[in-house]
Amino acid sequence: MEEDKNTLLAMLQLLKKYNLKETEELFRKEANLTNVPGDEKPQTDTEVNSVLAAYKSEGDPVLYEKAYAELKKFVESYLDVYKHELATILYPVLVHMYLELVYNNHSEQAKQLLEKYGPSLDDHHQTDLKRLSNVTKREQMAGNEFTDTFKSNQFIIRISRDTLSILKRHLQEKKHSVLLNIIQEHLYFDMYEGTARNKQQIEATSGATLGEATRQDNKAKVYYGLLKEPDIQCVAPAEEEEDEGNAGGEGDKPKKKKAKKDPLFSKKTKSDPNAPPVGRMFLPNLKDADKLEKVKALREASKRVALGPDSLPSICFYTLLNAVHTVTSAEISEDSSLLAVGFSDSTLRVWSLVPQKLKSMKSAEALADIEREADDVLVRMMDERTAETVKLLHGHSGPIYSLTFSPDRNLLLSCSDDATIRLWSLHTWTCVVCYKGHLFPVWSVRFSPHGYYFATGSNDKTARLWVTDSHQPLRIFAGHYSDVDVVQFHPNSNYVASGSSDMTVRLWDCVTGAQVRLMTGHKAPIYALSFSTEGRFLASAGADSRVLVWDLAHGHLVGALSGHTSTIQCLSFSRDGTILTSASLDCTIRLWDFTKLTEEMVLDDVNVAHNPDVKSTSDSYLLRTFPTKNSPVLALHFTRRNLLLSVGTFEAHSTTTVNRDTEETNTTNSGPKKLRQKWGKD
């Protein structure tokens, strides 16, 4: 109807131009245009022709190609100092031109436009352009994730004032209405003062589905510091005394140990100036058992191996045999005692990685007879007859994509293709809660370092924050334009990071639910996230085979580490934060010198207009590459003493088994083939 009205108005202008008043009045009544003002001055030939031409050219494919060709020529022929910023508009303009042509039923011309100019755009755009080329009819645009994202949101371009003035001047000279409409409606220019960015600076932060982050996106304050450790001096387990060489040797006299000042707790923990205010977020109080576990962890940490370029970690590899097409996820508990593996047939298995076997709790009748005040009450509660090396858990109805242990190892969370998250008790080995809220498959689940809270990421484009004792999520983090593939808690539990197929990393505040950081620079979906031990830096990796390191203080990209040749599945920092490890589907594990990377960063002199120079000389930071025997790596985990554990799959000719790594050579035993590897320095 809008097109018909344009035609009638054009004819009315023509009648007015030739002063055919009676015909004009009859035409107004017949066409029901009496409300159109008729006192305008007579128009010239060019004005009348432009009214008719504006209608005739609507959706004219020739004009689209002409406008794009002139824009491309203008960009490529301009001065180098501005050329690279001007070039950032070519991709979104081409996408919108293609969509407008398809919408106006000019599919063939749209295809020719894309084939002619698409290949000249940056490599990281080619995957999206391939997806775009599959949309050839107006009906296909409805419900298409990619086209909906572009239609509903503006593409963000960071640009200097000078570059924007040059672009505006060109557009005013050429007067391409098609181009002007697209730029005004679908592009947002985040203008800054200063010199235009060079090619390297633009490439560092480009690649996201809808352009770069605006400066406003990363202005909120982030409390990236660590929380003050709770006071646990009052707890001194007798069984740990024997581990200390200077403890006096009297292991059976815990009273003497209490009287003695433990050097492990003698120094007070300092408050981090960047830590969240006390009480900002509710965190559960530590139970006595948790305090004992903390003491145990501290004692183990005191025996930790100091890692560095001259002291690389040993790597212990757990291999899953005959499971290359059935294993979908793997996770190792914080204390390195348990391994959980999820399978495509909806089952999950939990193995013990220590000599102690896995036991189930006794029946209610048997528990009634136990003396509750006994020191070993937790041991007495377990049924020795149920002791096994592996436990099998059923409950999901689809492949299990992610697993996570609670810090106290009493609970296990799993998420699945069936859109649910299940909480499993590791005392009864049963599912105790099924959380339903996501609308589509859940790709990632992660427990908070302090327990109680957990986060999930899903195919429904949201990340969610939950607590174990509620069926409903506390927060829904909405803002991604595609699947949320991975989530990770900050060490202080106040923030959740999410990585998505829209090629962005976002940081969410658990208290307010707000997005406080938006980080762009990846050129493909993101599948792995890991926070540095001190909380300031975030490492991310994914299908573009690069590890990017972000400074959370300002949201800047500070490091880009290349070397892997396939999708990176997992990242892990050593317990002392000196080494960053990455593992990939290219069957390698790489160790990076994170200490050297941070020492070379210039973090104080921050220019808000630009991302600082990105450290990308990967060879100078790469410490070592360890290949596996054709086993893609599923999980990485540093023990409390800095031994690196990893999990992968290997195709053999027997049932799925897990083999612990004890030797440096491969051995073939009778029965299933056992792959045993150990790398690193003794």
Secondary structure as a PSIPRED ss2 file (coil, helix, strand):
# PSIPRED VFORMAT (PSIPRED V4.0)

   1 M C   1.000  0.000  0.000
   2 E H   0.000  1.000  0.000
   3 E H   0.000  1.000  0.000
   4 D H   0.000  1.000  0.000
   5 K H   0.000  1.000  0.000
   6 N H   0.000  1.000  0.000
   7 T H   0.000  1.000  0.000
   8 L H   0.000  1.000  0.000
   9 L H   0.000  1.000  0.000
  10 A H   0.000  1.000  0.000
  11 M H   0.000  1.000  0.000
  12 L H   0.000  1.000  0.000
  13 Q H   0.000  1.000  0.000
  14 L H   0.000  1.000  0.000
  15 L H   0.000  1.000  0.000
  16 K H   0.000  1.000  0.000
  17 K H   0.000  1.000  0.000
  18 Y C   1.000  0.000  0.000
  19 N C   1.000  0.000  0.000
  20 L C   1.000  0.000  0.000
  21 K H   0.000  1.000  0.000
  22 E H   0.000  1.000  0.000
  23 T H   0.000  1.000  0.000
  24 E H   0.000  1.000  0.000
  25 E H   0.000  1.000  0.000
  26 L H   0.000  1.000  0.000
  27 F H   0.000  1.000  0.000
  28 R H   0.000  1.000  0.000
  29 K H   0.000  1.000  0.000
  30 E H   0.000  1.000  0.000
  31 A C   1.000  0.000  0.000
  32 N C   1.000  0.000  0.000
  33 L C   1.000  0.000  0.000
  34 T C   1.000  0.000  0.000
  35 N C   1.000  0.000  0.000
  36 V C   1.000  0.000  0.000
  37 P C   1.000  0.000  0.000
  38 G C   1.000  0.000  0.000
  39 D C   1.000  0.000  0.000
  40 E C   1.000  0.000  0.000
  41 K C   1.000  0.000  0.000
  42 P C   1.000  0.000  0.000
  43 Q C   1.000  0.000  0.000
  44 T C   1.000  0.000  0.000
  45 D H   0.000  1.000  0.000
  46 T H   0.000  1.000  0.000
  47 E H   0.000  1.000  0.000
  48 V H   0.000  1.000  0.000
  49 N H   0.000  1.000  0.000
  50 S H   0.000  1.000  0.000
  51 V H   0.000  1.000  0.000
  52 L H   0.000  1.000  0.000
  53 A H   0.000  1.000  0.000
  54 A H   0.000  1.000  0.000
  55 Y H   0.000  1.000  0.000
  56 K H   0.000  1.000  0.000
  57 S C   1.000  0.000  0.000
  58 E C   1.000  0.000  0.000
  59 G C   1.000  0.000  0.000
  60 D C   1.000  0.000  0.000
  61 P H   0.000  1.000  0.000
  62 V H   0.000  1.000  0.000
  63 L H   0.000  1.000  0.000
  64 Y H   0.000  1.000  0.000
  65 E H   0.000  1.000  0.000
  66 K H   0.000  1.000  0.000
  67 A H   0.000  1.000  0.000
  68 Y H   0.000  1.000  0.000
  69 A H   0.000  1.000  0.000
  70 E H   0.000  1.000  0.000
  71 L H   0.000  1.000  0.000
  72 K H   0.000  1.000  0.000
  73 K H   0.000  1.000  0.000
  74 F H   0.000  1.000  0.000
  75 V H   0.000  1.000  0.000
  76 E H   0.000  1.000  0.000
  77 S H   0.000  1.000  0.000
  78 Y C   1.000  0.000  0.000
  79 L C   1.000  0.000  0.000
  80 D H   0.000  1.000  0.000
  81 V H   0.000  1.000  0.000
  82 Y H   0.000  1.000  0.000
  83 K H   0.000  1.000  0.000
  84 H H   0.000  1.000  0.000
  85 E H   0.000  1.000  0.000
  86 L H   0.000  1.000  0.000
  87 A H   0.000  1.000  0.000
  88 T H   0.000  1.000  0.000
  89 I H   0.000  1.000  0.000
  90 L H   0.000  1.000  0.000
  91 Y H   0.000  1.000  0.000
  92 P H   0.000  1.000  0.000
  93 V H   0.000  1.000  0.000
  94 L H   0.000  1.000  0.000
  95 V H   0.000  1.000  0.000
  96 H H   0.000  1.000  0.000
  97 M H   0.000  1.000  0.000
  98 Y H   0.000  1.000  0.000
  99 L H   0.000  1.000  0.000
 100 E H   0.000  1.000  0.000
 101 L H   0.000  1.000  0.000
 102 V H   0.000  1.000  0.000
 103 Y H   0.000  1.000  0.000
 104 N C   1.000  0.000  0.000
 105 N C   1.000  0.000  0.000
 106 H C   1.000  0.000  0.000
 107 S H   0.000  1.000  0.000
 108 E H   0.000  1.000  0.000
 109 Q H   0.000  1.000  0.000
 110 A H   0.000  1.000  0.000
 111 K H   0.000  1.000  0.000
 112 Q H   0.000  1.000  0.000
 113 L H   0.000  1.000  0.000
 114 L H   0.000  1.000  0.000
 115 E H   0.000  1.000  0.000
 116 K H   0.000  1.000  0.000
 117 Y H   0.000  1.000  0.000
 118 G H   0.000  1.000  0.000
 119 P H   0.000  1.000  0.000
 120 S H   0.000  1.000  0.000
 121 L C   1.000  0.000  0.000
 122 D C   1.000  0.000  0.000
 123 D H   0.000  1.000  0.000
 124 H H   0.000  1.000  0.000
 125 H H   0.000  1.000  0.000
 126 Q H   0.000  1.000  0.000
 127 T H   0.000  1.000  0.000
 128 D H   0.000  1.000  0.000
 129 L H   0.000  1.000  0.000
 130 K H   0.000  1.000  0.000
 131 R H   0.000  1.000  0.000
 132 L H   0.000  1.000  0.000
 133 S H   0.000  1.000  0.000
 134 N C   1.000  0.000  0.000
 135 V C   1.000  0.000  0.000
 136 T C   1.000  0.000  0.000
 137 K C   1.000  0.000  0.000
 138 R H   0.000  1.000  0.000
 139 E H   0.000  1.000  0.000
 140 Q H   0.000  1.000  0.000
 141 M H   0.000  1.000  0.000
 142 A C   1.000  0.000  0.000
 143 G C   1.000  0.000  0.000
 144 N C   1.000  0.000  0.000
 145 E H   0.000  1.000  0.000
 146 F H   0.000  1.000  0.000
 147 T H   0.000  1.000  0.000
 148 D H   0.000  1.000  0.000
 149 T H   0.000  1.000  0.000
 150 F H   0.000  1.000  0.000
 151 K H   0.000  1.000  0.000
 152 S H   0.000  1.000  0.000
 153 N C   1.000  0.000  0.000
 154 Q C   1.000  0.000  0.000
 155 F E   0.000  0.000  1.000
 156 I E   0.000  0.000  1.000
 157 I E   0.000  0.000  1.000
 158 R E   0.000  0.000  1.000
 159 I E   0.000  0.000  1.000
 160 S E   0.000  0.000  1.000
 161 R H   0.000  1.000  0.000
 162 D H   0.000  1.000  0.000
 163 T H   0.000  1.000  0.000
 164 L H   0.000  1.000  0.000
 165 S H   0.000  1.000  0.000
 166 I H   0.000  1.000  0.000
 167 L H   0.000  1.000  0.000
 168 K H   0.000  1.000  0.000
 169 R H   0.000  1.000  0.000
 170 H H   0.000  1.000  0.000
 171 L H   0.000  1.000  0.000
 172 Q H   0.000  1.000  0.000
 173 E H   0.000  1.000  0.000
 174 K H   0.000  1.000  0.000
 175 K C   1.000  0.000  0.000
 176 H C   1.000  0.000  0.000
 177 S H   0.000  1.000  0.000
 178 V H   0.000  1.000  0.000
 179 L H   0.000  1.000  0.000
 180 L H   0.000  1.000  0.000
 181 N H   0.000  1.000  0.000
 182 I H   0.000  1.000  0.000
 183 I H   0.000  1.000  0.000
 184 Q H   0.000  1.000  0.000
 185 E H   0.000  1.000  0.000
 186 H H   0.000  1.000  0.000
 187 L E   0.000  0.000  1.000
 188 Y E   0.000  0.000  1.000
 189 F E   0.000  0.000  1.000
 190 D E   0.000  0.000  1.000
 191 M E   0.000  0.000  1.000
 192 Y E   0.000  0.000  1.000
 193 E C   1.000  0.000  0.000
 194 G C   1.000  0.000  0.000
 195 T C   1.000  0.000  0.000
 196 A C   1.000  0.000  0.000
 197 R C   1.000  0.000  0.000
 198 N C   1.000  0.000  0.000
 199 K H   0.000  1.000  0.000
 200 Q H   0.000  1.000  0.000
 201 Q H   0.000  1.000  0.000
 202 I H   0.000  1.000  0.000
 203 E H   0.000  1.000  0.000
 204 A H   0.000  1.000  0.000
 205 T H   0.000  1.000  0.000
 206 S C   1.000  0.000  0.000
 207 G C   1.000  0.000  0.000
 208 A C   1.000  0.000  0.000
 209 T C   1.000  0.000  0.000
 210 L C   1.000  0.000  0.000
 211 G E   0.000  0.000  1.000
 212 E C   1.000  0.000  0.000
 213 A C   1.000  0.000  0.000
 214 T C   1.000  0.000  0.000
 215 R H   0.000  1.000  0.000
 216 Q H   0.000  1.000  0.000
 217 D H   0.000  1.000  0.000
 218 N H   0.000  1.000  0.000
 219 K C   1.000  0.000  0.000
 220 A C   1.000  0.000  0.000
 221 K C   1.000  0.000  0.000
 222 V C   1.000  0.000  0.000
 223 Y C   1.000  0.000  0.000
 224 Y C   1.000  0.000  0.000
 225 G C   1.000  0.000  0.000
 226 L C   1.000  0.000  0.000
 227 L C   1.000  0.000  0.000
 228 K C   1.000  0.000  0.000
 229 E C   1.000  0.000  0.000
 230 P C   1.000  0.000  0.000
 231 D C   1.000  0.000  0.000
 232 I C   1.000  0.000  0.000
 233 Q C   1.000  0.000  0.000
 234 C C   1.000  0.000  0.000
 235 V C   1.000  0.000  0.000
 236 A C   1.000  0.000  0.000
 237 P C   1.000  0.000  0.000
 238 A H   0.000  1.000  0.000
 239 E H   0.000  1.000  0.000
 240 E H   0.000  1.000  0.000
 241 E H   0.000  1.000  0.000
 242 E H   0.000  1.000  0.000
 243 D H   0.000  1.000  0.000
 244 E C   1.000  0.000  0.000
 245 G C   1.000  0.000  0.000
 246 N C   1.000  0.000  0.000
 247 A C   1.000  0.000  0.000
 248 G C   1.000  0.000  0.000
 249 G C   1.000  0.000  0.000
 250 E C   1.000  0.000  0.000
 251 G C   1.000  0.000  0.000
 252 D C   1.000  0.000  0.000
 253 K C   1.000  0.000  0.000
 254 P H   0.000  1.000  0.000
 255 K H   0.000  1.000  0.000
 256 K H   0.000  1.000  0.000
 257 K H   0.000  1.000  0.000
 258 K H   0.000  1.000  0.000
 259 A H   0.000  1.000  0.000
 260 K C   1.000  0.000  0.000
 261 K C   1.000  0.000  0.000
 262 D C   1.000  0.000  0.000
 263 P H   0.000  1.000  0.000
 264 L H   0.000  1.000  0.000
 265 F H   0.000  1.000  0.000
 266 S H   0.000  1.000  0.000
 267 K C   1.000  0.000  0.000
 268 K C   1.000  0.000  0.000
 269 T C   1.000  0.000  0.000
 270 K C   1.000  0.000  0.000
 271 S C   1.000  0.000  0.000
 272 D C   1.000  0.000  0.000
 273 P C   1.000  0.000  0.000
 274 N C   1.000  0.000  0.000
 275 A C   1.000  0.000  0.000
 276 P C   1.000  0.000  0.000
 277 P C   1.000  0.000  0.000
 278 V C   1.000  0.000  0.000
 279 G C   1.000  0.000  0.000
 280 R C   1.000  0.000  0.000
 281 M C   1.000  0.000  0.000
 282 F C   1.000  0.000  0.000
 283 L C   1.000  0.000  0.000
 284 P C   1.000  0.000  0.000
 285 N C   1.000  0.000  0.000
 286 L C   1.000  0.000  0.000
 287 K C   1.000  0.000  0.000
 288 D H   0.000  1.000  0.000
 289 A H   0.000  1.000  0.000
 290 D H   0.000  1.000  0.000
 291 K H   0.000  1.000  0.000
 292 L H   0.000  1.000  0.000
 293 E H   0.000  1.000  0.000
 294 K H   0.000  1.000  0.000
 295 V H   0.000  1.000  0.000
 296 K H   0.000  1.000  0.000
 297 A H   0.000  1.000  0.000
 298 L H   0.000  1.000  0.000
 299 R H   0.000  1.000  0.000
 300 E H   0.000  1.000  0.000
 301 A H   0.000  1.000  0.000
 302 S H   0.000  1.000  0.000
 303 K C   1.000  0.000  0.000
 304 R C   1.000  0.000  0.000
 305 V C   1.000  0.000  0.000
 306 A C   1.000  0.000  0.000
 307 L C   1.000  0.000  0.000
 308 G E   0.000  0.000  1.000
 309 P C   1.000  0.000  0.000
 310 D C   1.000  0.000  0.000
 311 S E   0.000  0.000  1.000
 312 L C   1.000  0.000  0.000
 313 P C   1.000  0.000  0.000
 314 S C   1.000  0.000  0.000
 315 I E   0.000  0.000  1.000
 316 C E   0.000  0.000  1.000
 317 F E   0.000  0.000  1.000
 318 Y E   0.000  0.000  1.000
 319 T E   0.000  0.000  1.000
 320 L E   0.000  0.000  1.000
 321 L E   0.000  0.000  1.000
 322 N C   1.000  0.000  0.000
 323 A C   1.000  0.000  0.000
 324 V C   1.000  0.000  0.000
 325 H C   1.000  0.000  0.000
 326 T C   1.000  0.000  0.000
 327 V E   0.000  0.000  1.000
 328 T E   0.000  0.000  1.000
 329 S E   0.000  0.000  1.000
 330 A E   0.000  0.000  1.000
 331 E E   0.000  0.000  1.000
 332 I E   0.000  0.000  1.000
 333 S C   1.000  0.000  0.000
 334 E C   1.000  0.000  0.000
 335 D C   1.000  0.000  0.000
 336 S C   1.000  0.000  0.000
 337 S C   1.000  0.000  0.000
 338 L E   0.000  0.000  1.000
 339 L E   0.000  0.000  1.000
 340 A E   0.000  0.000  1.000
 341 V E   0.000  0.000  1.000
 342 G E   0.000  0.000  1.000
 343 F E   0.000  0.000  1.000
 344 S C   1.000  0.000  0.000
 345 D C   1.000  0.000  0.000
 346 S C   1.000  0.000  0.000
 347 T C   1.000  0.000  0.000
 348 L E   0.000  0.000  1.000
 349 R E   0.000  0.000  1.000
 350 V E   0.000  0.000  1.000
 351 W E   0.000  0.000  1.000
 352 S E   0.000  0.000  1.000
 353 L C   1.000  0.000  0.000
 354 V C   1.000  0.000  0.000
 355 P C   1.000  0.000  0.000
 356 Q C   1.000  0.000  0.000
 357 K C   1.000  0.000  0.000
 358 L E   0.000  0.000  1.000
 359 K E   0.000  0.000  1.000
 360 S E   0.000  0.000  1.000
 361 M E   0.000  0.000  1.000
 362 K C   1.000  0.000  0.000
 363 S C   1.000  0.000  0.000
 364 A H   0.000  1.000  0.000
 365 E H   0.000  1.000  0.000
 366 A H   0.000  1.000  0.000
 367 L H   0.000  1.000  0.000
 368 A C   1.000  0.000  0.000
 369 D C   1.000  0.000  0.000
 370 I C   1.000  0.000  0.000
 371 E C   1.000  0.000  0.000
 372 R C   1.000  0.000  0.000
 373 E C   1.000  0.000  0.000
 374 A C   1.000  0.000  0.000
 375 D C   1.000  0.000  0.000
 376 D C   1.000  0.000  0.000
 377 V H   0.000  1.000  0.000
 378 L H   0.000  1.000  0.000
 379 V H   0.000  1.000  0.000
 380 R H   0.000  1.000  0.000
 381 M C   1.000  0.000  0.000
 382 M E   0.000  0.000  1.000
 383 D E   0.000  0.000  1.000
 384 E E   0.000  0.000  1.000
 385 R E   0.000  0.000  1.000
 386 T E   0.000  0.000  1.000
 387 A E   0.000  0.000  1.000
 388 E E   0.000  0.000  1.000
 389 T C   1.000  0.000  0.000
 390 V E   0.000  0.000  1.000
 391 K E   0.000  0.000  1.000
 392 L E   0.000  0.000  1.000
 393 L E   0.000  0.000  1.000
 394 H C   1.000  0.000  0.000
 395 G C   1.000  0.000  0.000
 396 H C   1.000  0.000  0.000
 397 S C   1.000  0.000  0.000
 398 G C   1.000  0.000  0.000
 399 P C   1.000  0.000  0.000
 400 I E   0.000  0.000  1.000
 401 Y E   0.000  0.000  1.000
 402 S E   0.000  0.000  1.000
 403 L E   0.000  0.000  1.000
 404 T E   0.000  0.000  1.000
 405 F E   0.000  0.000  1.000
 406 S C   1.000  0.000  0.000
 407 P C   1.000  0.000  0.000
 408 D C   1.000  0.000  0.000
 409 R C   1.000  0.000  0.000
 410 N C   1.000  0.000  0.000
 411 L E   0.000  0.000  1.000
 412 L E   0.000  0.000  1.000
 413 L E   0.000  0.000  1.000
 414 S E   0.000  0.000  1.000
 415 C E   0.000  0.000  1.000
 416 S E   0.000  0.000  1.000
 417 D C   1.000  0.000  0.000
 418 D C   1.000  0.000  0.000
 419 A C   1.000  0.000  0.000
 420 T E   0.000  0.000  1.000
 421 I E   0.000  0.000  1.000
 422 R E   0.000  0.000  1.000
 423 L E   0.000  0.000  1.000
 424 W E   0.000  0.000  1.000
 425 S E   0.000  0.000  1.000
 426 L C   1.000  0.000  0.000
 427 H C   1.000  0.000  0.000
 428 T C   1.000  0.000  0.000
 429 W C   1.000  0.000  0.000
 430 T E   0.000  0.000  1.000
 431 C E   0.000  0.000  1.000
 432 V E   0.000  0.000  1.000
 433 V E   0.000  0.000  1.000
 434 C E   0.000  0.000  1.000
 435 Y E   0.000  0.000  1.000
 436 K E   0.000  0.000  1.000
 437 G C   1.000  0.000  0.000
 438 H C   1.000  0.000  0.000
 439 L C   1.000  0.000  0.000
 440 F C   1.000  0.000  0.000
 441 P C   1.000  0.000  0.000
 442 V E   0.000  0.000  1.000
 443 W E   0.000  0.000  1.000
 444 S E   0.000  0.000  1.000
 445 V E   0.000  0.000  1.000
 446 R E   0.000  0.000  1.000
 447 F E   0.000  0.000  1.000
 448 S C   1.000  0.000  0.000
 449 P C   1.000  0.000  0.000
 450 H C   1.000  0.000  0.000
 451 G C   1.000  0.000  0.000
 452 Y C   1.000  0.000  0.000
 453 Y E   0.000  0.000  1.000
 454 F E   0.000  0.000  1.000
 455 A E   0.000  0.000  1.000
 456 T E   0.000  0.000  1.000
 457 G E   0.000  0.000  1.000
 458 S E   0.000  0.000  1.000
 459 N C   1.000  0.000  0.000
 460 D C   1.000  0.000  0.000
 461 K C   1.000  0.000  0.000
 462 T E   0.000  0.000  1.000
 463 A E   0.000  0.000  1.000
 464 R E   0.000  0.000  1.000
 465 L E   0.000  0.000  1.000
 466 W E   0.000  0.000  1.000
 467 V E   0.000  0.000  1.000
 468 T C   1.000  0.000  0.000
 469 D C   1.000  0.000  0.000
 470 S C   1.000  0.000  0.000
 471 H C   1.000  0.000  0.000
 472 Q C   1.000  0.000  0.000
 473 P C   1.000  0.000  0.000
 474 L C   1.000  0.000  0.000
 475 R E   0.000  0.000  1.000
 476 I E   0.000  0.000  1.000
 477 F E   0.000  0.000  1.000
 478 A E   0.000  0.000  1.000
 479 G C   1.000  0.000  0.000
 480 H C   1.000  0.000  0.000
 481 Y C   1.000  0.000  0.000
 482 S C   1.000  0.000  0.000
 483 D C   1.000  0.000  0.000
 484 V E   0.000  0.000  1.000
 485 D E   0.000  0.000  1.000
 486 V E   0.000  0.000  1.000
 487 V E   0.000  0.000  1.000
 488 Q E   0.000  0.000  1.000
 489 F E   0.000  0.000  1.000
 490 H C   1.000  0.000  0.000
 491 P C   1.000  0.000  0.000
 492 N C   1.000  0.000  0.000
 493 S C   1.000  0.000  0.000
 494 N C   1.000  0.000  0.000
 495 Y E   0.000  0.000  1.000
 496 V E   0.000  0.000  1.000
 497 A E   0.000  0.000  1.000
 498 S E   0.000  0.000  1.000
 499 G E   0.000  0.000  1.000
 500 S E   0.000  0.000  1.000
 501 S C   1.000  0.000  0.000
 502 D C   1.000  0.000  0.000
 503 M C   1.000  0.000  0.000
 504 T E   0.000  0.000  1.000
 505 V E   0.000  0.000  1.000
 506 R E   0.000  0.000  1.000
 507 L E   0.000  0.000  1.000
 508 W E   0.000  0.000  1.000
 509 D E   0.000  0.000  1.000
 510 C C   1.000  0.000  0.000
 511 V C   1.000  0.000  0.000
 512 T C   1.000  0.000  0.000
 513 G C   1.000  0.000  0.000
 514 A C   1.000  0.000  0.000
 515 Q E   0.000  0.000  1.000
 516 V E   0.000  0.000  1.000
 517 R E   0.000  0.000  1.000
 518 L E   0.000  0.000  1.000
 519 M E   0.000  0.000  1.000
 520 T E   0.000  0.000  1.000
 521 G C   1.000  0.000  0.000
 522 H C   1.000  0.000  0.000
 523 K C   1.000  0.000  0.000
 524 A C   1.000  0.000  0.000
 525 P C   1.000  0.000  0.000
 526 I E   0.000  0.000  1.000
 527 Y E   0.000  0.000  1.000
 528 A E   0.000  0.000  1.000
 529 L E   0.000  0.000  1.000
 530 S E   0.000  0.000  1.000
 531 F E   0.000  0.000  1.000
 532 S C   1.000  0.000  0.000
 533 T C   1.000  0.000  0.000
 534 E C   1.000  0.000  0.000
 535 G C   1.000  0.000  0.000
 536 R C   1.000  0.000  0.000
 537 F E   0.000  0.000  1.000
 538 L E   0.000  0.000  1.000
 539 A E   0.000  0.000  1.000
 540 S E   0.000  0.000  1.000
 541 A E   0.000  0.000  1.000
 542 G E   0.000  0.000  1.000
 543 A C   1.000  0.000  0.000
 544 D C   1.000  0.000  0.000
 545 S C   1.000  0.000  0.000
 546 R E   0.000  0.000  1.000
 547 V E   0.000  0.000  1.000
 548 L E   0.000  0.000  1.000
 549 V E   0.000  0.000  1.000
 550 W E   0.000  0.000  1.000
 551 D E   0.000  0.000  1.000
 552 L C   1.000  0.000  0.000
 553 A C   1.000  0.000  0.000
 554 H C   1.000  0.000  0.000
 555 G C   1.000  0.000  0.000
 556 H E   0.000  0.000  1.000
 557 L E   0.000  0.000  1.000
 558 V E   0.000  0.000  1.000
 559 G E   0.000  0.000  1.000
 560 A E   0.000  0.000  1.000
 561 L E   0.000  0.000  1.000
 562 S E   0.000  0.000  1.000
 563 G C   1.000  0.000  0.000
 564 H C   1.000  0.000  0.000
 565 T C   1.000  0.000  0.000
 566 S C   1.000  0.000  0.000
 567 T C   1.000  0.000  0.000
 568 I E   0.000  0.000  1.000
 569 Q E   0.000  0.000  1.000
 570 C E   0.000  0.000  1.000
 571 L E   0.000  0.000  1.000
 572 S E   0.000  0.000  1.000
 573 F E   0.000  0.000  1.000
 574 S C   1.000  0.000  0.000
 575 R C   1.000  0.000  0.000
 576 D C   1.000  0.000  0.000
 577 G C   1.000  0.000  0.000
 578 T C   1.000  0.000  0.000
 579 I E   0.000  0.000  1.000
 580 L E   0.000  0.000  1.000
 581 T E   0.000  0.000  1.000
 582 S E   0.000  0.000  1.000
 583 A E   0.000  0.000  1.000
 584 S E   0.000  0.000  1.000
 585 L C   1.000  0.000  0.000
 586 D C   1.000  0.000  0.000
 587 C C   1.000  0.000  0.000
 588 T E   0.000  0.000  1.000
 589 I E   0.000  0.000  1.000
 590 R E   0.000  0.000  1.000
 591 L E   0.000  0.000  1.000
 592 W E   0.000  0.000  1.000
 593 D E   0.000  0.000  1.000
 594 F H   0.000  1.000  0.000
 595 T H   0.000  1.000  0.000
 596 K H   0.000  1.000  0.000
 597 L H   0.000  1.000  0.000
 598 T H   0.000  1.000  0.000
 599 E H   0.000  1.000  0.000
 600 E H   0.000  1.000  0.000
 601 M C   1.000  0.000  0.000
 602 V C   1.000  0.000  0.000
 603 L C   1.000  0.000  0.000
 604 D C   1.000  0.000  0.000
 605 D C   1.000  0.000  0.000
 606 V C   1.000  0.000  0.000
 607 N C   1.000  0.000  0.000
 608 V C   1.000  0.000  0.000
 609 A C   1.000  0.000  0.000
 610 H C   1.000  0.000  0.000
 611 N C   1.000  0.000  0.000
 612 P C   1.000  0.000  0.000
 613 D C   1.000  0.000  0.000
 614 V C   1.000  0.000  0.000
 615 K E   0.000  0.000  1.000
 616 S C   1.000  0.000  0.000
 617 T C   1.000  0.000  0.000
 618 S H   0.000  1.000  0.000
 619 D H   0.000  1.000  0.000
 620 S H   0.000  1.000  0.000
 621 Y H   0.000  1.000  0.000
 622 L E   0.000  0.000  1.000
 623 L E   0.000  0.000  1.000
 624 R E   0.000  0.000  1.000
 625 T E   0.000  0.000  1.000
 626 F E   0.000  0.000  1.000
 627 P E   0.000  0.000  1.000
 628 T C   1.000  0.000  0.000
 629 K C   1.000  0.000  0.000
 630 N C   1.000  0.000  0.000
 631 S C   1.000  0.000  0.000
 632 P C   1.000  0.000  0.000
 633 V E   0.000  0.000  1.000
 634 L E   0.000  0.000  1.000
 635 A E   0.000  0.000  1.000
 636 L E   0.000  0.000  1.000
 637 H E   0.000  0.000  1.000
 638 F E   0.000  0.000  1.000
 639 T C   1.000  0.000  0.000
 640 R C   1.000  0.000  0.000
 641 R C   1.000  0.000  0.000
 642 N C   1.000  0.000  0.000
 643 L C   1.000  0.000  0.000
 644 L E   0.000  0.000  1.000
 645 L E   0.000  0.000  1.000
 646 S E   0.000  0.000  1.000
 647 V E   0.000  0.000  1.000
 648 G E   0.000  0.000  1.000
 649 T E   0.000  0.000  1.000
 650 F E   0.000  0.000  1.000
 651 E C   1.000  0.000  0.000
 652 A C   1.000  0.000  0.000
 653 H C   1.000  0.000  0.000
 654 S C   1.000  0.000  0.000
 655 T C   1.000  0.000  0.000
 656 T C   1.000  0.000  0.000
 657 T C   1.000  0.000  0.000
 658 V E   0.000  0.000  1.000
 659 N E   0.000  0.000  1.000
 660 R C   1.000  0.000  0.000
 661 D C   1.000  0.000  0.000
 662 T C   1.000  0.000  0.000
 663 E C   1.000  0.000  0.000
 664 E C   1.000  0.000  0.000
 665 T C   1.000  0.000  0.000
 666 N C   1.000  0.000  0.000
 667 T E   0.000  0.000  1.000
 668 T C   1.000  0.000  0.000
 669 N C   1.000  0.000  0.000
 670 S C   1.000  0.000  0.000
 671 G C   1.000  0.000  0.000
 672 P C   1.000  0.000  0.000
 673 K C   1.000  0.000  0.000
 674 K E   0.000  0.000  1.000
 675 L C   1.000  0.000  0.000
 676 R C   1.000  0.000  0.000
 677 Q C   1.000  0.000  0.000
 678 K E   0.000  0.000  1.000
 679 W E   0.000  0.000  1.000
 680 G C   1.000  0.000  0.000
 681 K C   1.000  0.000  0.000
 682 D C   1.000  0.000  0.000
